Amino acid sequence: MSIVDYVRILRKNAVVLIVMIAAGGLCAAAAFFLQSREYTSQTELFVSTVEAANPDQRQIASAFVQERVRTYVDLANSRNVLEPVISELDIDVSPEELADTVSASSDPGTVMLTVDATAASPGQAAVLSESVADNLSKTITDLESRHGKAQSGIRLTIANDAIVPVSPDGPALWMYVVFGMLLGAAAGIAVALFRSAVDSKLRDIAGIREITKAPILGSLPMHHDSRMGTAAQHQDSPYAEAIRRLRTNLRFARVEASSNILAVTSSIPSEGKTSTSIELAVSLAQSGQRVALVDVDLRQPAIADRLGLENSAGLTTALVGAADVHDLLQPWGQDELYVLTAGDRVANPVELIESRAMAKLMAVLGNDFDTVLLDCPPVLPVTDGLLLAMSAGRIVHVVAVNQASRNELDEALQDLSVVGTPLSLVVNKVPLGHADLSGYAVAYTSATQAAPAQPQPVYSGGRSRRDHTIIAERAAPVGWISDQLGSETTTHIPRVWPGTEPGTEPGRGPQDEKSPKSSAMLARRSAKKSNRRFGPGRRS
């Protein structure tokens, strides 16, 4: 793994890392306040001898004192020094226990003797240090004297009195907190790496590439708008741009396709195959294609509810021969999009899908439409999707990140590989700002154009104000043209020219010269074609 992969893992587990760092700091602060605090005070003694007039004697005396100081350090913990201290301070401890809290030290090459004393309070530490220093001086003086008379000339003088300590011993609170946060960060990194090692969910395109080399047509961002056709309503949104990118890549992938039937499926439910099918069908219809969207998920149909269409009659009705498929197609929207809902629930969906009636229906729809989109059931729960994929020219497999696992995708792709139909992938539910999101992660909206200013008539040349007003009225656009030009949203050019009847062309009058029988036949045919192509649809 590269450094980029490790950084990506830490970003995915940022919450865990922050929690572990905060927990480490809090635990360290609690340990600081719960531990027993001790204070240490120091008393410094200066060891000297009687001054000598001869420099050689003075040098010998200095070396003698430094040699003696190293011996005096060990006397600080002796019973001769500590027993008087216990009696003087009235401490209920033994000399051995008191020796653990008292120590003496001396730096090499100096004649300074430092006495350290540790106690539970700052005042007790200072008093104990002074008492040990006084009794150490007395004990050394007694040891260096003979019959009470000093023979060696050694003197111990207090150079620095004990000072009451302000802060307890040990590191400060901030050092505890910093050390705890570092330990928490190390633990958080370990947890993040462990989670990444055992995580079986597909988190990005790199994980999908490790499983299959199938082409990825696009990645769709996560959107929370439950209404279908949102890509058509919000043209500048990142989701709409991703749908258009998917439509373009799909067009290139189908250059050599022998069938215009697309089977949209997924590994498991709730990966967004139905939403992808609907949005892709709307986008293909907007590009000028004649599209049929068929809900072949006979177990859990959803297209009728999503689009607000009637589901009492649909695919199952056509398969059992109760009605013609052309009578069951429901137009949706303003474009050439026709929807065939699933129809009533049946007890034998697999038998209907494998029937000859299904093969004939697919052949009829393939001949009548430019593109036929099949919203198939998921591959792993049932075998319906595999049967439908056999009659399709290409399989569009939807993979939702952070939802499908590696094993589920691998098993579904192995099942689909048996069919032999070309397969492409669509990565769905990619969070905005993710590195795998194709296109821009923010909306690239169109600039709003200001309405052109109306020209003001200039009264000159001898014409009256009334003449100019008449000229301006005659120069104004016709009503339906002004409506088209004044609309802010993208609208389609009317297929029926204003002022003409269905079945006539601009610039030609009605076909009066035809016989009444021919005219009636043409009128019925034109009405049927118009209702079929431009029937009122609605968006939900």
ChimeraX attribute file (.defattr): number of C-alpha atoms within 10 A of each C-alpha:
attribute: neighborCount
match mode: 1-to-1
recipient: residues
	/A:1	5
	/A:2	7
	/A:3	8
	/A:4	9
	/A:5	10
	/A:6	15
	/A:7	11
	/A:8	12
	/A:9	16
	/A:10	19
	/A:11	13
	/A:12	14
	/A:13	18
	/A:14	15
	/A:15	13
	/A:16	18
	/A:17	22
	/A:18	15
	/A:19	13
	/A:20	23
	/A:21	24
	/A:22	18
	/A:23	17
	/A:24	25
	/A:25	22
	/A:26	17
	/A:27	16
	/A:28	23
	/A:29	19
	/A:30	14
	/A:31	15
	/A:32	19
	/A:33	10
	/A:34	9
	/A:35	8
	/A:36	9
	/A:37	14
	/A:38	15
	/A:39	21
	/A:40	27
	/A:41	24
	/A:42	25
	/A:43	25
	/A:44	23
	/A:45	23
	/A:46	16
	/A:47	21
	/A:48	18
	/A:49	15
	/A:50	11
	/A:51	12
	/A:52	12
	/A:53	8
	/A:54	8
	/A:55	10
	/A:56	9
	/A:57	12
	/A:58	15
	/A:59	11
	/A:60	11
	/A:61	20
	/A:62	18
	/A:63	14
	/A:64	14
	/A:65	18
	/A:66	20
	/A:67	14
	/A:68	14
	/A:69	21
	/A:70	17
	/A:71	11
	/A:72	18
	/A:73	17
	/A:74	12
	/A:75	17
	/A:76	26
	/A:77	20
	/A:78	14
	/A:79	15
	/A:80	16
	/A:81	23
	/A:82	23
	/A:83	17
	/A:84	16
	/A:85	23
	/A:86	18
	/A:87	10
	/A:88	12
	/A:89	12
	/A:90	9
	/A:91	11
	/A:92	10
	/A:93	11
	/A:94	12
	/A:95	19
	/A:96	13
	/A:97	10
	/A:98	22
	/A:99	17
	/A:100	11
	/A:101	16
	/A:102	20
	/A:103	20
	/A:104	21
	/A:105	17
	/A:106	18
	/A:107	12
	/A:108	11
	/A:109	11
	/A:110	14
	/A:111	21
	/A:112	21
	/A:113	23
	/A:114	22
	/A:115	25
	/A:116	23
	/A:117	27
	/A:118	22
	/A:119	20
	/A:120	13
	/A:121	15
	/A:122	19
	/A:123	17
	/A:124	17
	/A:125	25
	/A:126	24
	/A:127	19
	/A:128	28
	/A:129	28
	/A:130	24
	/A:131	21
	/A:132	26
	/A:133	29
	/A:134	18
	/A:135	19
	/A:136	26
	/A:137	20
	/A:138	16
	/A:139	18
	/A:140	18
	/A:141	19
	/A:142	14
	/A:143	11
	/A:144	16
	/A:145	15
	/A:146	11
	/A:147	7
	/A:148	10
	/A:149	11
	/A:150	14
	/A:151	10
	/A:152	13
	/A:153	14
	/A:154	18
	/A:155	18
	/A:156	21
	/A:157	15
	/A:158	18
	/A:159	14
	/A:160	13
	/A:161	15
	/A:162	24
	/A:163	17
	/A:164	17
	/A:165	16
	/A:166	11
	/A:167	13
	/A:168	15
	/A:169	12
	/A:170	12
	/A:171	10
	/A:172	11
	/A:173	15
	/A:174	13
	/A:175	14
	/A:176	20
	/A:177	22
	/A:178	16
	/A:179	16
	/A:180	23
	/A:181	22
	/A:182	16
	/A:183	18
	/A:184	24
	/A:185	22
	/A:186	16
	/A:187	16
	/A:188	23
	/A:189	21
	/A:190	13
	/A:191	17
	/A:192	21
	/A:193	15
	/A:194	11
	/A:195	13
	/A:196	16
	/A:197	9
	/A:198	8
	/A:199	12
	/A:200	16
	/A:201	18
	/A:202	20
	/A:203	19
	/A:204	17
	/A:205	17
	/A:206	10
	/A:207	15
	/A:208	21
	/A:209	12
	/A:210	10
	/A:211	13
	/A:212	13
	/A:213	10
	/A:214	14
	/A:215	13
	/A:216	20
	/A:217	22
	/A:218	24
	/A:219	26
	/A:220	28
	/A:221	24
	/A:222	17
	/A:223	14
	/A:224	7
	/A:225	8
	/A:226	10
	/A:227	13
	/A:228	20
	/A:229	22
	/A:230	18
	/A:231	21
	/A:232	18
	/A:233	14
	/A:234	14
	/A:235	18
	/A:236	15
	/A:237	18
	/A:238	25
	/A:239	26
	/A:240	23
	/A:241	23
	/A:242	21
	/A:243	24
	/A:244	21
	/A:245	18
	/A:246	21
	/A:247	20
	/A:248	15
	/A:249	14
	/A:250	18
	/A:251	13
	/A:252	11
	/A:253	16
	/A:254	15
	/A:255	8
	/A:256	7
	/A:257	13
	/A:258	10
	/A:259	17
	/A:260	17
	/A:261	24
	/A:262	24
	/A:263	27
	/A:264	27
	/A:265	30
	/A:266	30
	/A:267	25
	/A:268	23
	/A:269	16
	/A:270	14
	/A:271	23
	/A:272	18
	/A:273	25
	/A:274	26
	/A:275	19
	/A:276	22
	/A:277	25
	/A:278	22
	/A:279	21
	/A:280	23
	/A:281	28
	/A:282	28
	/A:283	24
	/A:284	23
	/A:285	21
	/A:286	18
	/A:287	13
	/A:288	12
	/A:289	17
	/A:290	19
	/A:291	26
	/A:292	27
	/A:293	25
	/A:294	25
	/A:295	25
	/A:296	28
	/A:297	22
	/A:298	25
	/A:299	16
	/A:300	11
	/A:301	21
	/A:302	18
	/A:303	25
	/A:304	18
	/A:305	12
	/A:306	17
	/A:307	19
	/A:308	14
	/A:309	19
	/A:310	15
	/A:311	19
	/A:312	13
	/A:313	18
	/A:314	27
	/A:315	27
	/A:316	24
	/A:317	18
	/A:318	21
	/A:319	20
	/A:320	12
	/A:321	11
	/A:322	11
	/A:323	15
	/A:324	14
	/A:325	17
	/A:326	14
	/A:327	12
	/A:328	20
	/A:329	20
	/A:330	20
	/A:331	22
	/A:332	20
	/A:333	18
	/A:334	18
	/A:335	22
	/A:336	24
	/A:337	27
	/A:338	27
	/A:339	24
	/A:340	28
	/A:341	30
	/A:342	27
	/A:343	21
	/A:344	14
	/A:345	14
	/A:346	11
	/A:347	9
	/A:348	10
	/A:349	16
	/A:350	17
	/A:351	11
	/A:352	17
	/A:353	19
	/A:354	13
	/A:355	13
	/A:356	12
	/A:357	15
	/A:358	20
	/A:359	14
	/A:360	12
	/A:361	16
	/A:362	18
	/A:363	14
	/A:364	13
	/A:365	20
	/A:366	18
	/A:367	13
	/A:368	14
	/A:369	17
	/A:370	18
	/A:371	22
	/A:372	26
	/A:373	23
	/A:374	29
	/A:375	29
	/A:376	26
	/A:377	29
	/A:378	24
	/A:379	25
	/A:380	19
	/A:381	12
	/A:382	13
	/A:383	13
	/A:384	22
	/A:385	27
	/A:386	23
	/A:387	17
	/A:388	25
	/A:389	26
	/A:390	16
	/A:391	18
	/A:392	22
	/A:393	18
	/A:394	24
	/A:395	25
	/A:396	24
	/A:397	27
	/A:398	28
	/A:399	28
	/A:400	27
	/A:401	22
	/A:402	16
	/A:403	17
	/A:404	20
	/A:405	20
	/A:406	17
	/A:407	13
	/A:408	18
	/A:409	24
	/A:410	15
	/A:411	14
	/A:412	19
	/A:413	20
	/A:414	12
	/A:415	15
	/A:416	20
	/A:417	13
	/A:418	10
	/A:419	14
	/A:420	12
	/A:421	16
	/A:422	18
	/A:423	20
	/A:424	19
	/A:425	22
	/A:426	21
	/A:427	24
	/A:428	23
	/A:429	21
	/A:430	23
	/A:431	16
	/A:432	17
	/A:433	11
	/A:434	11
	/A:435	11
	/A:436	18
	/A:437	23
	/A:438	19
	/A:439	14
	/A:440	14
	/A:441	18
	/A:442	12
	/A:443	14
	/A:444	12
	/A:445	11
	/A:446	8
	/A:447	6
	/A:448	7
	/A:449	7
	/A:450	6
	/A:451	7
	/A:452	6
	/A:453	6
	/A:454	6
	/A:455	7
	/A:456	8
	/A:457	11
	/A:458	9
	/A:459	11
	/A:460	9
	/A:461	6
	/A:462	6
	/A:463	10
	/A:464	10
	/A:465	12
	/A:466	9
	/A:467	10
	/A:468	16
	/A:469	12
	/A:470	10
	/A:471	11
	/A:472	13
	/A:473	9
	/A:474	10
	/A:475	9
	/A:476	10
	/A:477	11
	/A:478	9
	/A:479	9
	/A:480	11
	/A:481	12
	/A:482	11
	/A:483	11
	/A:484	15
	/A:485	12
	/A:486	10
	/A:487	9
	/A:488	10
	/A:489	10
	/A:490	9
	/A:491	10
	/A:492	10
	/A:493	9
	/A:494	9
	/A:495	10
	/A:496	15
	/A:497	13
	/A:498	10
	/A:499	7
	/A:500	14
	/A:501	15
	/A:502	16
	/A:503	16
	/A:504	15
	/A:505	12
	/A:506	11
	/A:507	7
	/A:508	8
	/A:509	10
	/A:510	13
	/A:511	13
	/A:512	8
	/A:513	8
	/A:514	11
	/A:515	10
	/A:516	11
	/A:517	9
	/A:518	12
	/A:519	15
	/A:520	12
	/A:521	12
	/A:522	16
	/A:523	16
	/A:524	13
	/A:525	13
	/A:526	16
	/A:527	15
	/A:528	13
	/A:529	14
	/A:530	15
	/A:531	12
	/A:532	17
	/A:533	17
	/A:534	18
	/A:535	18
	/A:536	12
	/A:537	16
	/A:538	12
	/A:539	15
	/A:540	13
